[in-house]
Each structure stands twice: as structure tokens, then as C-alpha cells.
Amino acid sequence: MDTATSKKLEIVIPAFRMHSQSFNNALDGITEKAASKRIDNNTNHIVWMVGNLVNCRYWVGNLLGIEDKDPYEDLFKEGRALDESFDYPTLEELKKSFAAISPKVYQKLLTATDGELDKPFSFGMNVSFVPENVLNMIGMCIGREDYLLGQIGLMRKLIGLKGMSYDMDDTLKY
């Protein structure tokens, strides 16, 4: 296992890697048509969920100094609501974005220092017990990924696929 510079990321880094695994597993077998389907027109579609998850990866990368921008940021930043008038990217395009940014973010997580993680970062929630800093914003993004992966897992069942597998690919190093 890779070792982080900061001990503060000892929980975050394994979660990040598990999410990378879960991302691939959750999307296994989902077609483009199924990925754009809404259930009862009350749910977000899988493309929207995946786009938000990918946007989280870019957000964390940007927090850590990566200059790459999410090519679909206007559609997904800050959990922007699904808008059926928008032309969303394909699931395949989003998978490519995920694969492009994730290894870069992983490397930045490994080398982030306590000083970088402790830097103030306002996320506007004003929660008395959550210091607004880079570390806690990364934690919130990890939580958002958990939430989105859970939604995708449920959608798998609703579109007639079996539940997500937890098979691990040891060659996936991010």
C-alpha cells in the first residue's frame, strides 16, 4: 500500500481507492440508454450521478493544486440539479474523465502535507463542529462519492441489473 505524507489522510486514501473500484463495478453492464433513464421522472439519471461523482474528483484535485478542469463542470459543479434541457455527456465520456483525473488526484493525496490540508477553505456550511479547511472539504467530497455510489447501486437494481460487485482489481492503483 502507498504511504501518504500526511497521517491525516490514512482513512481518506483507502476510501478514495475503494471508490475507484466501486465506480467501475457500479457501472459494469450499464448501457448508455439505461444510464440516461429516470425512474418515474423523479430521480436523477445515472449519467447525472456519474457526472457529479467525476466533478467531485476534479474538485478535490483543484483543492490540491491540480489545474485540470472538469470538461463538464458547467453541468455538474456544486451538485447542480439535473436539467433535462441540458445535453449531458455520455457515460463513456464521463468514464474517460474519471480515468484521467483520478490517478492525478491520488498522487496529490499521497504527497499532501499537513500544512496544505489545514489551509482554510470556506465551503459556506457554517457547521460549528466542522472546521472549514481543505482536509474537511476532501472528507465531504469522499462522503458525496459514497452517496452517489449508493444511488448508482440502487439504480442498478431498478434498471434490472444485479447488485454491484465488490471484486477488486489490484492493477487499479488509484
C-alpha positions as CSV (number, residue, x, y, z in Angstrom):
1,M,0.0,0.0,0.0
2,D,1.2,3.5,-0.8
3,T,2.1,5.7,2.2
4,A,0.8,9.2,2.5
5,T,3.0,12.1,3.6
6,S,0.2,13.2,6.0
7,K,-1.2,10.8,8.5
8,K,-4.4,12.8,8.3
9,L,-5.2,11.0,5.1
10,E,-4.8,7.4,6.3
11,I,-8.6,6.9,6.1
12,V,-9.2,9.1,3.0
13,I,-6.7,7.3,0.7
14,P,-8.2,3.8,1.1
15,A,-11.7,5.2,0.7
16,F,-10.6,7.0,-2.4
17,R,-9.2,3.8,-3.9
18,M,-12.3,1.8,-2.9
19,H,-14.4,4.4,-4.6
20,S,-12.3,4.0,-7.8
21,Q,-13.0,0.3,-7.6
22,S,-16.7,0.8,-6.8
23,F,-17.0,3.3,-9.7
24,N,-16.0,0.6,-12.2
25,N,-18.1,-2.1,-10.5
26,A,-21.2,0.1,-10.2
27,L,-21.1,1.0,-13.9
28,D,-20.4,-2.5,-15.1
29,G,-23.1,-3.6,-17.6
30,I,-24.9,-0.3,-17.7
31,T,-25.8,0.8,-21.2
32,E,-25.9,4.3,-22.4
33,K,-29.7,4.0,-22.8
34,A,-30.1,2.8,-19.2
35,A,-27.7,5.5,-17.9
36,S,-30.0,8.2,-19.2
37,K,-33.2,6.7,-17.8
38,R,-35.1,8.4,-15.0
39,I,-37.4,6.3,-12.8
40,D,-40.8,7.9,-12.6
41,N,-39.2,11.2,-13.7
42,N,-38.5,11.8,-10.1
43,T,-34.9,10.5,-9.9
44,N,-31.7,11.7,-11.4
45,H,-30.4,9.5,-14.1
46,I,-27.1,7.6,-13.8
47,V,-25.3,10.0,-16.1
48,W,-26.1,12.8,-13.8
49,M,-24.9,10.8,-10.8
50,V,-21.7,9.8,-12.5
51,G,-21.1,13.4,-13.7
52,N,-21.4,14.6,-10.1
53,L,-19.0,12.0,-8.9
54,V,-16.5,12.8,-11.5
55,N,-16.9,16.5,-10.7
56,C,-16.0,15.6,-7.0
57,R,-12.7,14.2,-8.2
58,Y,-11.9,17.3,-10.1
59,W,-12.9,19.4,-7.1
60,V,-10.5,17.5,-4.9
61,G,-7.8,17.8,-7.5
62,N,-8.3,21.5,-7.7
63,L,-8.2,21.8,-3.9
64,L,-4.8,20.1,-4.0
65,G,-3.4,22.3,-6.8
66,I,-4.2,20.3,-9.9
67,E,-5.1,22.8,-12.6
68,D,-7.1,20.3,-14.8
69,K,-10.7,21.5,-15.2
70,D,-13.7,19.2,-15.4
71,P,-14.8,19.4,-19.0
72,Y,-18.4,19.2,-17.9
73,E,-18.1,21.5,-14.9
74,D,-21.0,23.7,-16.0
75,L,-23.4,20.8,-15.9
76,F,-22.3,19.3,-12.5
77,K,-20.4,21.8,-10.3
78,E,-21.7,22.1,-6.7
79,G,-24.2,19.3,-7.2
80,R,-26.2,21.3,-9.8
81,A,-29.7,19.9,-10.2
82,L,-30.5,17.8,-13.2
83,D,-31.9,19.9,-16.0
84,E,-33.5,17.9,-18.9
85,S,-32.9,20.7,-21.3
86,F,-29.1,20.2,-21.0
87,D,-27.2,18.0,-23.3
88,Y,-25.3,15.7,-21.0
89,P,-22.1,13.8,-21.9
90,T,-22.3,10.1,-22.5
91,L,-21.4,7.6,-19.8
92,E,-18.3,6.6,-21.8
93,E,-17.1,10.3,-21.9
94,L,-17.6,10.5,-18.1
95,K,-15.7,7.3,-17.5
96,K,-12.8,8.7,-19.5
97,S,-12.8,11.9,-17.4
98,F,-12.8,9.8,-14.3
99,A,-9.9,7.7,-15.5
100,A,-8.0,10.9,-16.5
101,I,-8.3,12.8,-13.2
102,S,-8.3,10.1,-10.6
103,P,-4.6,9.0,-10.8
104,K,-3.6,12.6,-10.6
105,V,-5.7,13.2,-7.5
106,Y,-4.4,10.0,-5.9
107,Q,-0.8,11.2,-6.4
108,K,-1.7,14.6,-4.8
109,L,-3.4,12.9,-1.9
110,L,-0.2,10.8,-1.3
111,T,2.0,13.9,-1.2
112,A,-0.3,16.4,0.5
113,T,1.2,17.9,3.7
114,D,-0.5,18.8,6.9
115,G,0.0,22.4,6.1
116,E,-1.8,22.1,2.8
117,L,-4.6,20.1,4.4
118,D,-5.0,22.6,7.3
119,K,-5.3,25.6,5.0
120,P,-8.7,27.4,5.5
121,F,-11.2,26.7,2.8
122,S,-14.7,28.1,3.1
123,F,-17.4,25.8,1.9
124,G,-20.2,28.0,3.3
125,M,-22.0,25.5,5.6
126,N,-21.2,27.2,8.9
127,V,-21.3,24.0,10.9
128,S,-19.9,24.7,14.3
129,F,-18.1,21.3,14.6
130,V,-16.6,21.2,11.1
131,P,-13.6,23.4,10.6
132,E,-13.7,24.8,7.1
133,N,-10.4,23.7,5.7
134,V,-9.0,21.6,2.8
135,L,-9.0,18.4,4.7
136,N,-12.6,18.6,5.7
137,M,-13.6,19.6,2.2
138,I,-11.9,16.4,0.9
139,G,-13.8,14.5,3.5
140,M,-17.0,16.0,2.4
141,C,-16.2,15.0,-1.2
142,I,-15.5,11.4,-0.1
143,G,-18.9,11.4,1.6
144,R,-20.5,12.7,-1.6
145,E,-18.9,9.9,-3.6
146,D,-20.3,7.4,-1.1
147,Y,-23.8,8.9,-1.5
148,L,-23.6,8.9,-5.3
149,L,-22.2,5.3,-5.5
150,G,-25.1,4.2,-3.3
151,Q,-27.6,5.9,-5.6
152,I,-26.0,4.2,-8.6
153,G,-26.1,0.9,-6.8
154,L,-29.8,1.3,-6.2
155,M,-30.4,2.4,-9.8
156,R,-28.7,-0.8,-11.0
157,K,-31.4,-2.8,-9.3
158,L,-34.2,-0.5,-10.7
159,I,-33.0,-1.0,-14.2
160,G,-32.9,-4.8,-13.8
161,L,-29.2,-5.4,-13.2
162,K,-27.8,-7.4,-10.3
163,G,-26.3,-5.6,-7.4
164,M,-22.8,-4.1,-7.6
165,S,-19.9,-6.5,-7.1
166,Y,-17.1,-5.8,-4.7
167,D,-14.5,-7.5,-6.8
168,M,-11.1,-5.8,-6.6
169,D,-8.7,-5.1,-9.4
170,D,-5.3,-5.0,-7.9
171,T,-3.9,-3.4,-11.0
172,L,-6.0,-0.3,-10.4
173,K,-3.6,1.9,-8.5
174,Y,-5.8,4.9,-7.8
